[in-house]
Amino acid sequence: MPILSIKRPFFPMLSAIIFALPGSAGAVTLTTLKGMGLEGGYGSYAPRGDCSQGVRLTISESGFTFSALGQSVRSNRFEYAASYLGPTYEGISAVFFPFPVSDYDFGRVVMTVNDDEKRGVVRLEADLAPGQRLDPFKAALVSASPLRLCGGSAAAPAPTKAQPAAKPVSSKPTPLGWTNLPASVGKYQSDSDGNGIDLLTSGPIADALRNRLGARMQALGVNLSTMTPLQRQGNLYWVTGNAPHQGGVEQAYVLIDSSRRVIQVGLWERGKLTTYPPLGGRIPVPAEIARLLADSPPEDAVPLPGTPWEVVPVQGRPPMAYVDVAASPNIKSFSLFCEGNRPMMAVLLNKPATAPRVTVTWNFAGRLVDVPVARANAQSTFWQASLTGSQLIPMLLRQTGSVMLRINGRLEGEALLTGAPAALRSGMRTCLKI
C-alpha cells in the first residue's frame, strides 16, 4: 500500500506517542491523598454500604486499601487521572488508576471516587484491551462495584463540648530562596500547619519567577493549584502541578538550578507547552520532569479547542480531509482519504510506536468508534486503517462540537468537528457516496 504525501513533512511536526502509558497526559503519580479535597470521603466502602460484605475499600490520607477473596492489598502509590473527565470538568468526581504496574503501565482498573457526582460512591471498572482479563482479585472488586460509604465509617468524628477542636496554629510559610532549598525538600506550598514554603509570592525564587514570566505569573499560580512537594536531584530542585482536574492541559513545572541560581518554567496552557528557560540556555531536566514532558502535549502542539477540518490537495490523487489534534501528547493529526475505492484513515506520530496492535478510539460524547490501525512505514511513525464498514465517517458527518480521542484506551486530546462534513464530502467523493 503506498504512503500518501502529507500536508507538511510528517516527521518534524508529529507529537510524541507512548502507547505503554495509560491515562495520558493527565496522569499524576501520588503517594498521598492530602490536598485532594477528599477528606469528607475517608472511611470504608462496601457493596450497598454494608461493610460485613467480603469486598471492602478503605480510603484514607495515605491512599487506598482493598480487600477481597481473603486478601488485602494496599495501594499507597497510585495515578491520579487528572484530565480523565475532560479539560473543563469542575465536578467532585476524581479518577484514579489504583494498581499501576510500572511508570509506563497504569494497570487495568479505573476507579472513580464520588462517582456520577454522588459523594460516598466509588466505582471500579475494567480498562481492558481485546482479549485481556483481570486477575481474580481485581475482577472481584470490579464485579462488586459500585461501593458505598459504610454507615458510621467516616474518618473524623466532629469534636464534642467535652473535647473542643484545637485552634489551628497561625504561621506563614517560609519564602523559598537559594540557600534554604535543601531544608525545604518534601515541603508543600503554603501548608496549613505553617510548615510549608512560599514559592510564588515572596522570596528570591518568587522574584526570579516574576522576572522571567512577567504577565504569565498569574497563569503559573493557577496551573500549580495542585502541586507536588519540593523535590531534589543533586543541584536541581523542582515542583510540578496542575489546575484542578486539568492535568495535561493546564499544568506547569518549576525547575531550579541552585548551582547556577537560575530557574526554568514549563507552562501548559490550553494543552500547549511554552518553556521559559534561563538566559544561559535550558536546564537539563531530571528524569521525573522528562517523563512529564514525554507524557504531555509538546511545544508544537495545537492548543484547545483545535482547528477546523481542511481539504488538502495531493498531487496526482484526490484530496484529503485533514484535521490537527489539539492538546495531545502523542497524536498530531488525522487524514482521511480514498485509496482506490476504499476509504482510509492515516495517523501521524513523531515517535516510533512500539505496541504490536494499536486501536484509535473516537469518543463522540460517549458513543465510541474503535479503529484498529496498522504500521505503514519502517519508522513506526505513520499508521493507516481501512474504514470500510466503520461508523467513523457517518459519525463525523452528523456530530458537532469536538471528539475526544484515545489510543489503546489512553486519552490523547481531542479534535474539532467543525468543517468535517464539507472536508469529507470533498476528500472522500471518489470512494463514498456522501
C-alpha positions in Angstrom: 0.0 0.0 0.0 1.6 3.3 -1.0 2.0 6.0 1.6 0.4 9.3 0.7 2.4 12.6 0.7 1.2 14.7 3.7 0.2 18.3 4.0 3.6 19.1 5.6 6.6 16.8 6.1 5.3 14.5 8.7 8.5 13.7 10.6 9.2 17.1 12.2 5.7 18.0 13.1 4.4 15.0 14.9 4.0 14.8 18.7 5.4 12.1 21.0 3.4 8.9 21.4 3.9 6.4 24.2 1.5 3.6 23.8 2.6 2.0 27.0 1.3 4.9 29.1 -2.3 4.7 30.2 -4.1 7.8 31.3 -2.3 10.0 29.1 -1.3 13.5 29.7 -3.5 13.8 32.7 -1.9 11.2 35.0 0.0 12.3 38.1 1.8 9.9 40.4 0.7 10.3 44.0 1.6 8.7 47.4 -1.0 10.6 49.5 -4.5 12.0 49.1 -3.6 15.1 51.1 -4.9 18.2 49.5 -7.2 16.3 47.1 -10.3 17.6 48.8 -11.5 14.0 49.5 -11.3 14.2 53.3 -15.0 14.0 53.7 -15.0 10.7 51.9 -12.4 9.0 54.1 -13.7 5.7 55.5 -14.7 2.2 54.5 -16.7 1.3 51.4 -18.6 -1.9 50.5 -21.4 -3.1 48.2 -24.6 -1.3 49.3 -22.6 0.3 52.1 -22.6 -3.0 54.1 -19.1 -3.5 55.5 -19.9 -7.0 56.6 -19.6 -8.0 52.9 -16.4 -9.7 51.6 -15.3 -6.8 49.3 -14.2 -3.6 51.0 -12.3 -0.5 50.2 -10.8 1.9 52.8 -9.8 5.4 51.8 -7.5 7.5 54.0 -4.9 10.2 53.6 -2.3 7.5 52.9 -4.2 6.0 50.0 -6.4 3.0 49.3 -6.7 -0.4 50.9 -8.7 -3.1 49.0 -10.0 -6.4 50.5 -11.5 -9.3 48.5 -11.2 -13.1 48.3 -9.5 -13.2 51.7 -6.7 -10.8 50.6 -5.9 -7.3 51.5 -3.9 -5.0 49.1 -2.7 -1.5 50.0 -2.3 1.0 47.2 -0.1 3.7 48.5 1.4 4.7 45.1 -1.3 5.4 42.5 -2.0 7.5 39.5 -4.5 10.4 39.6 -6.0 10.7 36.2 -6.3 14.5 36.3 -7.8 15.1 32.9 -9.8 11.9 32.5 -13.1 13.6 32.7 -12.1 16.3 30.2 -10.2 19.6 30.4 -13.2 21.7 31.5 -14.6 19.3 34.2 -15.2 21.1 37.6 -17.3 18.5 39.5 -16.5 16.5 42.6 -15.6 13.2 41.0 -11.9 12.1 40.9 -10.5 9.3 38.8 -7.5 7.1 39.8 -5.6 4.1 38.5 -5.1 2.4 41.9 -3.0 -0.6 40.6 -0.1 0.8 38.5 2.2 -1.9 37.1 5.1 0.5 36.3 5.9 4.1 35.4 4.7 3.2 31.9 1.7 1.0 32.6 -1.0 2.2 35.0 -2.9 -1.1 35.2 -6.2 -2.4 34.1 -8.6 -0.9 36.7 -10.0 2.6 36.7 -11.6 3.9 40.0 -13.9 6.9 40.3 -14.4 8.4 43.7 -17.7 10.3 44.1 -18.9 8.6 41.0 -21.6 10.3 39.0 -21.2 13.4 41.2 -22.5 11.4 44.3 -20.5 11.7 47.4 -19.7 8.4 49.1 -19.9 6.3 46.0 -16.9 4.6 44.4 -17.0 2.8 41.1 -14.3 0.4 39.8 -14.2 -0.5 36.2 -12.0 -2.7 34.0 -9.9 -1.0 31.3 -9.0 -3.9 29.1 -7.8 -4.3 25.6 -9.5 -7.0 23.5 -8.6 -10.5 24.8 -7.3 -9.2 28.2 -8.8 -10.4 31.6 -8.5 -9.2 35.1 -6.9 -11.4 37.8 -9.5 -12.8 40.2 -8.8 -10.3 43.0 -9.3 -7.2 40.7 -12.3 -9.0 39.0 -13.9 -9.4 42.4 -13.5 -5.7 43.1 -15.0 -4.7 39.8 -17.9 -7.1 39.9 -18.9 -5.7 43.4 -18.9 -2.1 42.2 -20.3 0.4 42.9 -19.2 0.6 46.6 -20.8 2.9 49.1 -19.5 4.5 52.2 -20.4 2.3 55.1 -22.6 3.8 57.9 -20.5 5.3 60.7 -17.2 4.8 58.9 -16.3 8.4 58.2 -12.7 9.0 59.3 -13.0 12.1 61.5 -15.8 12.5 64.1 -16.9 16.0 64.9 -15.5 17.4 68.1 -17.7 17.4 71.2 -18.1 20.0 74.0 -16.0 17.8 76.3 -13.2 17.8 73.7 -13.2 21.0 71.8 -11.4 21.3 68.5 -7.9 22.6 68.7 -7.4 26.0 67.2 -5.1 26.0 64.1 -1.7 27.4 64.5 -1.3 30.6 62.5 2.1 30.7 60.8 3.3 32.0 57.5 5.0 29.7 55.0 8.7 30.2 54.5 9.7 32.2 51.4 11.8 29.9 49.2 15.3 31.2 48.5 18.6 29.9 47.0 20.0 29.0 50.4 17.1 27.2 52.1 16.4 24.8 49.2 17.9 21.7 50.9 15.9 22.3 54.1 12.7 22.8 52.0 12.7 19.4 50.2 9.5 17.5 50.8 7.5 20.6 51.9 4.4 21.8 50.2 3.4 25.2 49.0 1.7 27.1 51.9 0.9 24.1 54.1 -1.9 24.8 56.5 0.2 23.7 59.5 2.6 26.5 58.9 5.4 24.2 57.8 5.1 25.0 54.1 7.0 27.0 51.6 6.2 30.1 49.6 7.3 29.5 46.1 5.1 32.0 44.3 4.6 35.2 46.2 7.7 36.2 48.2 11.4 35.4 48.4 14.2 35.2 45.9 12.7 32.3 43.9 9.3 34.1 43.6 11.2 37.2 42.4 13.1 35.2 39.8 9.9 33.7 38.6 8.2 37.1 38.2 11.2 38.5 36.4 11.2 35.6 33.9 7.4 35.2 33.4 6.1 38.7 33.7 2.3 38.7 32.9 2.2 34.9 32.8 3.0 34.6 36.5 -0.7 34.5 37.3 -1.2 31.6 34.9 1.6 29.8 36.6 -0.1 30.2 40.0 -3.4 28.8 38.6 -1.6 25.9 37.0 0.2 25.0 40.2 -3.0 24.9 42.3 -2.4 21.2 42.9 1.3 20.9 43.5 3.8 18.3 44.5 6.2 18.9 47.4 9.6 20.3 46.5 11.9 17.5 45.1 15.6 17.3 44.6 18.2 15.6 42.4 21.7 16.9 43.0 21.7 20.6 42.4 18.3 20.5 40.8 15.0 21.2 42.7 11.6 21.2 41.2 7.8 21.1 41.7 5.1 20.1 39.2 1.4 20.6 39.4 -1.8 21.5 37.5 -5.1 23.4 37.8 -7.9 21.4 39.4 -9.0 18.5 37.2 -6.9 19.8 34.2 -3.7 17.9 34.3 -2.2 17.6 30.8 -4.0 20.8 29.7 -3.4 23.4 32.3 -0.3 22.4 34.2 3.3 23.5 34.9 6.7 22.7 36.4 9.3 24.9 38.0 12.9 23.7 37.8 15.6 25.4 40.0 19.3 25.0 39.4 20.9 26.0 42.8 24.5 26.0 41.5 23.7 28.5 38.7 20.9 30.2 40.6 18.6 30.1 37.7 15.0 28.9 37.1 13.2 27.3 34.2 9.4 27.1 33.8 7.3 24.8 31.7 3.8 26.2 31.4 1.0 24.3 29.6 -2.0 26.5 28.6 -4.9 25.0 26.7 -2.8 21.9 26.1 0.2 23.6 24.6 3.6 23.8 26.3 5.7 27.0 26.5 9.1 26.8 28.0 10.8 29.7 29.8 14.5 28.8 30.1 17.2 30.9 31.8 19.2 33.3 29.5 22.2 30.9 29.6 20.3 28.1 28.0 17.9 25.3 29.0 18.5 23.4 32.2 18.8 19.6 31.6 15.7 18.2 33.2 15.7 15.4 35.8 14.0 12.0 35.0 10.7 12.9 36.6 10.2 16.1 34.5 11.5 14.2 31.4 8.6 11.7 32.0 6.2 14.6 32.4 7.3 16.1 29.2 7.0 12.8 27.3 3.5 12.3 28.7 2.2 15.8 28.0 1.5 17.9 24.9 4.7 19.3 23.4 5.7 22.8 22.4 4.4 22.4 18.9 1.0 21.0 20.0 -2.1 22.6 18.7 -3.9 24.3 21.7 -7.5 23.7 22.5 -10.1 23.9 21.1 -8.2 23.0 17.9 -8.6 23.9 14.3 -11.3 23.2 11.7 -11.0 20.3 9.2 -9.4 21.2 5.9 -9.3 19.9 2.4 -5.6 19.2 1.5 -4.6 18.8 -2.2 -2.4 15.8 -3.1 -0.6 15.7 -6.3 -1.9 13.1 -8.8 -4.6 11.9 -6.3 -7.9 13.1 -4.9 -7.6 15.5 -2.0 -7.6 14.5 1.7 -9.8 15.6 4.6 -7.3 16.7 7.3 -7.6 17.7 11.0 -5.0 18.6 13.6 -5.4 17.0 17.1 -5.5 19.5 19.9 -3.8 19.1 23.4 -2.5 15.6 22.6 0.8 14.4 24.0 1.1 11.9 21.1 -1.1 12.4 18.0 -0.5 15.3 15.7 -3.2 14.8 13.0 -5.5 12.5 11.1 -6.0 12.3 7.3 -9.0 10.6 5.7 -8.7 9.8 2.0 -9.6 7.3 -0.7 -7.3 4.6 -1.7 -8.9 3.4 -4.9 -12.4 2.6 -3.9 -11.6 2.1 -0.2 -12.0 4.8 2.5 -8.8 5.1 4.6 -7.5 6.9 7.7 -3.9 7.9 8.4 -2.5 8.8 11.9 0.7 10.8 12.2 3.2 10.3 15.1 6.6 11.7 15.8 8.0 8.9 17.9 8.0 5.2 17.0 5.1 3.3 18.4 6.2 0.0 20.0 2.8 -1.6 20.6 2.1 -4.5 18.2 -1.5 -3.6 17.9 -2.9 -0.1 18.1 -6.6 1.0 18.3 -7.7 4.6 17.9 -10.9 5.3 19.7 -13.1 8.3 18.7 -15.4 9.2 21.6 -18.4 11.2 20.4 -19.9 12.2 23.7 -20.0 8.6 24.9 -20.5 6.9 21.6 -17.3 5.1 20.8 -15.9 4.2 17.4 -12.8 2.0 17.5 -10.5 1.9 14.5 -7.6 -0.6 14.6 -4.6 0.8 12.7 -1.6 -0.9 11.1 2.0 0.3 10.8 2.6 1.9 7.4 6.3 2.9 7.5 9.5 1.4 8.7 9.9 4.1 11.4 6.6 3.2 13.0 5.6 6.8 12.9 2.8 6.5 10.3 -0.2 4.2 10.7 -3.2 3.6 8.5 -6.5 1.8 8.6 -9.3 0.9 6.2 -12.6 2.5 7.1 -14.7 0.0 5.1 -17.7 -0.9 7.3 -16.6 1.6 10.0 -19.1 4.0 11.6 -16.4 6.7 11.8 -17.4 8.7 8.7 -21.2 8.6 9.4 -20.4 9.9 13.0 -18.1 12.7 11.7 -20.8 13.8 9.2 -23.6 14.2 11.8 -21.9 15.1 15.1 -20.9 18.6 16.2 -18.6 20.2 18.8 -15.5 18.1 19.4 -14.5 14.5 19.7 -12.3 13.0 22.5 -9.5 10.6 21.3 -7.8 7.6 22.8 -5.1 5.2 21.7 -5.3 1.7 23.3 -7.6 3.2 25.9 -5.3 6.2 26.8 -6.6 9.8 26.5 -5.0 11.6 23.5 -6.5 15.0 23.3 -9.4 16.0 21.1 -10.3 17.3 17.6 -12.8 19.8 16.5 -15.6 18.6 14.3 -16.1 22.0 12.6 -15.8 21.7 8.9 -15.7 17.8 8.9 -18.8 17.3 6.6 -17.5 19.6 3.9 -14.0 18.3 4.1 -15.2 14.6 3.9 -17.5 15.3 1.0 -14.6 16.7 -0.9 -11.9 14.3 0.1 -14.0 11.1 0.0 -16.1 11.6 -3.0 -14.3 9.0 -5.2 -14.9 6.1 -2.8 -18.1 7.0 -0.9 -21.5 8.4 -1.7 -21.8 11.2 1.0 
